Amino acid sequence: MIPSNDKMKLPVRLVLVLAAAIFVSEFIIMVALGWWELPPAAEALVDASLLLLMVAPVLYLAVFRPMARDVALRQTTEYLEQRVRERTAELQRAIQELHSEITERKTVEDALLEARNELARTNLALENIVQDRTAELRKSLDELEHFSYSITHDMRAPLRAMRSYASLLLQGNRGHLTGDEKEWLQNIATSADRMDLLIVDALDYAKATRETLPLSAVDADALVRGILRSYPAFHSAVAKINVEGTLPPVLGNRTGLAQCFSNLLNNAVKFVPPGQMPQVRVRAVPMGARVRFWVEDKGIGIAREHHDHIFEMFHRLSEDYEGTGIGLALVKKVAEKMNGRVGVESEPGQGSRFWLDLEAAPVARQEAA
């Protein structure tokens, strides 16, 4: 708050009050005694009081008021300077605090930038390590696949030799062999055939896993009917297989699709109760841009807890039926290579309904639309 000049006004007011008091007192005395009866000293006092009353305003206006203004201005100036010093000090403190905050923030930003750079360097180093390890792993896998493929392929030659020698012994010495010896030779030939089939399925699975299947429009109807004519196990004399309507074309790989249908049909005619002729129905259901093929049988069925496992490698549900446990795993792998899916709906004793879902060929999509 700016100070006032009341201190300068107080002396002037006191002088005026004092002069007025003296003048009033002498005026009363003059009235009471008469002007001519005052002594010379009293008259001089009255004259001085009157002079003081006349001079005091002039003195106030000419001397004391400028002095009061000067004092007030000086006090105001001092007050403002004090406020400026205080505000300057506050501003300096605020600037120092702001500078400290900026310095601290700059330090944090520098640390964050350094951490980001370090993280980028670490990521780059890790990516290089991953690429190197991936290349090494891919090379090792390629070598292992080549080695396993060569081993499994070369194993077929001795198996065929075992099969041939067992057949020759069985045919050339049939009259000299006992019943047990004939059974042993037959078991050797059967085991060699089973082992050879397992190797063939393993090679097919390895090939499907390793290779990329080129996709194109495949005439599924002609493909399935050709499979039924080519495989003796699918002929009408041993199995009743009905293809409903005309199967629509799909986007797939002809060889891979043939593997899928042949394995699904083979399972459908194989897993039936003894003495019962297999009955199989093949049909297709368009589903917009996709087609779902169904291979349905009236066989022994599959328990629900095995629905997912039957598409795994070497998973067999029963030892009473021949098989390698690779066929359905191959179907799943090949279907995935063709951007498809495979599944099953089945209950024990109620038969099985396998489905294969593939992308419809462009021609089939236009017809469906």
C-alpha positions in Angstrom: 0.0 0.0 0.0 1.4 3.5 -0.9 2.1 5.7 2.2 0.3 9.1 2.8 1.7 12.5 3.8 -0.4 12.9 7.0 2.8 13.4 9.1 3.5 16.6 7.1 0.0 17.9 7.6 0.0 17.5 11.4 2.5 20.4 12.3 0.6 22.8 10.1 -2.7 21.8 11.7 -1.2 22.3 15.1 0.1 25.7 14.3 -3.3 26.8 12.9 -5.1 25.4 15.9 -2.7 27.1 18.3 -3.0 30.5 16.5 -6.7 30.2 16.4 -6.9 29.4 20.1 -4.7 32.4 20.9 -6.7 34.7 18.6 -10.0 33.5 20.1 -8.7 34.0 23.6 -7.5 37.5 22.9 -10.7 38.3 21.1 -12.7 37.4 24.1 -10.5 39.5 26.3 -10.8 42.4 23.9 -14.6 42.2 23.9 -14.6 41.9 27.7 -12.1 44.7 28.4 -12.3 46.7 25.2 -9.5 47.1 22.6 -8.2 50.3 24.2 -7.8 48.7 27.6 -5.4 46.0 26.4 -1.8 46.4 27.4 0.7 46.8 24.6 2.0 43.3 25.1 -1.4 41.8 24.6 -2.1 44.0 21.6 1.2 42.8 20.1 0.1 39.1 20.8 -3.2 39.7 19.1 -1.6 41.3 16.1 0.9 38.4 15.9 -2.0 35.9 16.1 -3.9 37.7 13.3 -0.8 37.8 11.2 -0.1 34.1 11.9 -3.7 33.2 10.9 -3.2 35.1 7.6 0.3 33.8 6.9 -0.4 30.2 7.9 -2.4 29.2 4.8 0.0 31.0 2.5 2.9 29.3 4.3 1.1 26.0 4.0 0.5 26.4 0.3 3.9 27.8 -0.5 6.1 25.7 1.7 4.6 22.8 3.6 2.3 21.4 0.8 5.2 21.1 -1.7 7.3 19.6 1.1 4.5 17.2 1.9 4.2 16.3 -1.8 8.0 15.7 -2.0 7.9 13.6 1.1 4.9 11.6 -0.2 6.6 11.2 -3.6 9.8 10.1 -2.0 7.9 7.6 0.3 5.9 6.3 -2.7 9.1 6.0 -4.7 10.8 4.1 -1.9 7.7 1.9 -1.5 7.6 1.1 -5.2 11.3 0.5 -5.3 10.9 -1.9 -2.4 8.1 -3.7 -4.2 10.2 -3.8 -7.3 13.1 -5.3 -5.4 10.7 -7.9 -3.8 9.1 -8.8 -7.1 12.5 -8.9 -8.7 13.7 -11.3 -6.0 10.6 -13.4 -6.5 11.1 -13.4 -10.2 14.7 -14.4 -9.8 13.7 -17.3 -7.5 11.1 -18.4 -10.1 13.6 -18.2 -12.9 16.1 -20.2 -10.8 13.4 -22.8 -10.1 12.4 -22.9 -13.8 16.0 -23.2 -14.8 16.4 -26.1 -12.3 13.3 -27.8 -13.7 14.5 -27.3 -17.3 17.9 -28.6 -16.4 16.4 -31.6 -14.6 14.0 -32.2 -17.6 16.9 -31.9 -20.0 18.8 -34.4 -18.0 15.8 -36.8 -18.0 15.3 -36.4 -21.7 19.0 -37.0 -22.4 18.8 -40.1 -20.2 15.7 -41.3 -22.0 17.3 -40.7 -25.4 20.3 -42.6 -24.4 18.1 -45.4 -23.1 16.2 -45.5 -26.4 19.5 -45.5 -28.4 20.8 -48.3 -26.2 17.5 -50.2 -26.6 17.7 -49.7 -30.4 21.3 -51.0 -30.4 20.3 -54.0 -28.3 17.4 -54.8 -30.5 19.6 -54.5 -33.6 22.1 -56.8 -32.0 19.4 -59.3 -31.0 17.9 -59.2 -34.5 21.3 -60.0 -35.9 21.7 -62.8 -33.5 18.2 -64.2 -34.2 18.9 -64.0 -38.0 22.2 -65.8 -37.6 20.7 -68.4 -35.3 17.7 -68.8 -37.6 20.0 -69.3 -40.6 22.0 -71.8 -38.6 18.8 -73.6 -37.5 17.3 -73.6 -41.0 20.6 -75.0 -42.3 20.6 -77.7 -39.6 16.9 -78.5 -40.3 17.5 -78.8 -44.0 20.4 -81.1 -43.4 18.4 -83.1 -40.9 15.4 -83.3 -43.3 17.7 -84.4 -46.2 19.3 -87.0 -43.9 16.0 -88.3 -42.6 14.6 -88.4 -46.1 17.6 -90.3 -47.5 17.5 -92.7 -44.6 13.8 -93.4 -44.9 14.0 -93.7 -48.7 17.0 -96.0 -48.5 15.2 -98.2 -45.9 12.7 -99.3 -48.6 15.3 -101.3 -50.6 16.1 -103.8 -47.8 12.4 -104.0 -46.9 11.6 -104.9 -50.5 14.4 -107.5 -50.5 12.9 -109.0 -47.3 9.5 -109.1 -48.9 10.8 -110.7 -52.0 12.9 -113.3 -50.3 10.0 -114.2 -48.0 7.7 -114.6 -50.9 10.2 -116.7 -52.8 10.7 -119.0 -49.9 7.0 -119.3 -49.3 6.2 -120.1 -53.0 9.3 -122.3 -53.8 9.2 -124.4 -50.7 5.5 -124.5 -49.9 5.5 -128.3 -49.8 8.5 -128.6 -47.6 7.5 -126.0 -45.0 5.6 -126.7 -41.8 2.5 -124.6 -40.9 4.5 -122.5 -38.5 7.2 -121.8 -41.0 4.7 -120.7 -43.6 3.1 -118.4 -41.0 6.5 -117.0 -40.1 7.3 -116.2 -43.7 3.9 -114.6 -44.2 4.4 -112.5 -41.1 7.8 -111.3 -42.5 6.2 -110.3 -45.8 3.3 -108.6 -44.0 5.6 -106.7 -41.7 7.7 -105.6 -44.6 4.7 -104.3 -46.4 3.5 -102.5 -43.3 6.9 -100.9 -42.8 7.1 -99.9 -46.4 3.7 -98.3 -46.2 4.8 -96.4 -43.0 7.9 -95.1 -44.8 5.9 -94.0 -47.8 3.5 -92.1 -45.5 6.4 -90.6 -43.6 8.0 -89.4 -46.8 4.7 -88.0 -48.0 4.3 -86.1 -44.7 7.8 -84.8 -44.8 7.4 -83.6 -48.4 4.1 -81.9 -47.5 5.7 -80.2 -44.6 8.8 -79.0 -46.5 7.3 -78.0 -49.9 5.0 -75.1 -50.8 2.0 -76.2 -52.8 1.1 -74.0 -55.8 -2.7 -73.4 -55.8 -5.0 -73.3 -58.8 -8.6 -74.2 -59.7 -9.1 -78.0 -59.3 -12.0 -79.9 -60.6 -12.9 -81.8 -57.4 -15.7 -83.8 -59.0 -13.4 -85.3 -61.7 -10.6 -85.8 -59.1 -12.8 -87.8 -56.7 -14.4 -89.9 -59.4 -10.9 -90.7 -60.8 -9.7 -91.8 -57.3 -12.7 -94.1 -57.0 -11.9 -95.8 -60.3 -8.2 -96.1 -59.6 -8.3 -97.7 -56.1 -9.5 -101.3 -56.0 -10.6 -100.8 -52.3 -13.1 -98.2 -53.6 -14.8 -100.4 -56.3 -18.4 -101.2 -56.0 -17.7 -104.9 -55.4 -16.1 -104.2 -52.0 -17.6 -100.8 -51.0 -20.6 -98.7 -51.7 -19.5 -95.1 -52.2 -22.0 -92.5 -53.4 -20.9 -89.1 -54.7 -23.9 -86.8 -54.5 -24.4 -84.4 -57.4 -21.4 -82.6 -59.0 -18.7 -81.5 -56.6 -17.7 -77.8 -57.2 -14.2 -76.8 -58.2 -12.0 -75.4 -55.5 -8.7 -73.4 -55.2 -6.1 -76.0 -54.2 -3.3 -78.3 -55.4 -4.4 -81.3 -57.4 -1.8 -83.7 -55.9 -2.4 -82.5 -52.4 -6.2 -82.6 -52.8 -5.9 -86.2 -54.1 -3.9 -87.1 -51.0 -6.6 -85.6 -48.8 -9.5 -87.4 -50.5 -7.7 -90.8 -50.8 -6.9 -90.8 -47.1 -10.4 -89.8 -46.0 -12.0 -92.4 -48.3 -9.5 -95.0 -47.2 -10.4 -94.4 -43.5 -14.1 -94.5 -44.4 -14.0 -98.0 -46.0 -11.5 -99.4 -43.5 -13.0 -98.6 -40.1 -16.2 -100.7 -40.3 -17.3 -103.7 -38.2 -16.0 -107.0 -39.5 -18.2 -108.5 -42.2 -20.0 -105.3 -43.0 -19.7 -103.6 -46.4 -18.5 -100.0 -46.2 -21.1 -97.4 -47.0 -19.8 -94.0 -47.8 -21.4 -90.7 -49.0 -19.4 -87.9 -50.5 -21.0 -84.5 -50.9 -20.2 -80.8 -51.0 -21.9 -77.8 -49.3 -21.1 -74.3 -50.8 -20.5 -71.7 -48.0 -20.1 -68.4 -49.7 -16.5 -68.0 -50.8 -15.6 -71.5 -49.5 -16.7 -75.1 -50.0 -17.0 -77.8 -47.4 -16.7 -81.4 -48.5 -18.1 -84.2 -46.4 -17.0 -87.8 -46.4 -19.5 -89.7 -44.3 -19.4 -93.4 -43.3 -21.4 -95.8 -41.2 -18.3 -97.3 -39.5 -17.3 -97.8 -35.9 -17.2 -94.1 -35.0 -14.8 -92.1 -32.9 -15.2 -91.0 -29.3 -15.4 -87.3 -28.8 -12.2 -87.1 -26.7 -10.2 -88.4 -29.7 -11.6 -85.9 -32.3 -8.6 -83.6 -32.0 -5.9 -86.2 -31.5 -6.7 -88.3 -34.6 -5.1 -85.6 -36.7 -1.8 -85.9 -34.8 1.2 -88.0 -36.1 1.1 -91.7 -35.2 -2.1 -91.5 -33.3 -4.1 -94.7 -33.8 -7.5 -95.4 -32.2 -7.4 -99.2 -32.5 -4.8 -101.9 -33.0 -7.5 -104.1 -34.7 -7.2 -102.1 -38.0 -4.1 -101.7 -40.2 -2.6 -98.3 -40.5 0.4 -96.1 -39.8 -1.3 -93.2 -37.9 0.0 -90.7 -40.4 -2.9 -90.5 -42.9 -5.1 -87.9 -41.1 -2.0 -85.9 -40.0 -1.1 -85.7 -43.7 -4.6 -84.6 -44.5 -4.4 -81.8 -42.0 -1.0 -80.6 -43.1 -1.9 -80.6 -46.8 -5.2 -78.8 -46.1 -3.4 -76.1 -44.2 -1.0 -75.7 -47.1 -4.0 -75.1 -49.3 -5.4 -72.5 -46.8 -8.0 -75.0 -45.7 -9.2 -76.8 -42.6 -10.3 -80.3 -41.7 -12.4 -81.7 -38.9 -14.7 -84.6 -37.8 -18.1 -85.2 -36.3 -18.5 -88.6 -34.8 -19.9 -90.8 -32.0 -18.9 -94.4 -31.2 -21.1 -96.8 -33.2 -22.7 -94.0 -35.2 -20.2 -93.6 -38.0 -18.0 -90.6 -38.8 -18.5 -87.4 -40.8 -15.1 -85.9 -41.9 -15.2 -82.5 -43.5 -12.6 -80.7 -45.6 -13.1 -76.9 -45.9 -11.4 -75.1 -48.9 -11.6 -71.9 -50.8 -14.0 -72.0 -53.7 -12.5 -71.5 -57.2 -13.4 -68.1 -58.8 -15.8 -69.8 -61.3 -17.6 -71.5 -58.5 -17.9 -68.2 -56.6 -19.5 -66.6 -59.6 -22.0 -69.4 -60.1 -22.9 -69.3 -56.4 -23.4 -65.6 -56.5 
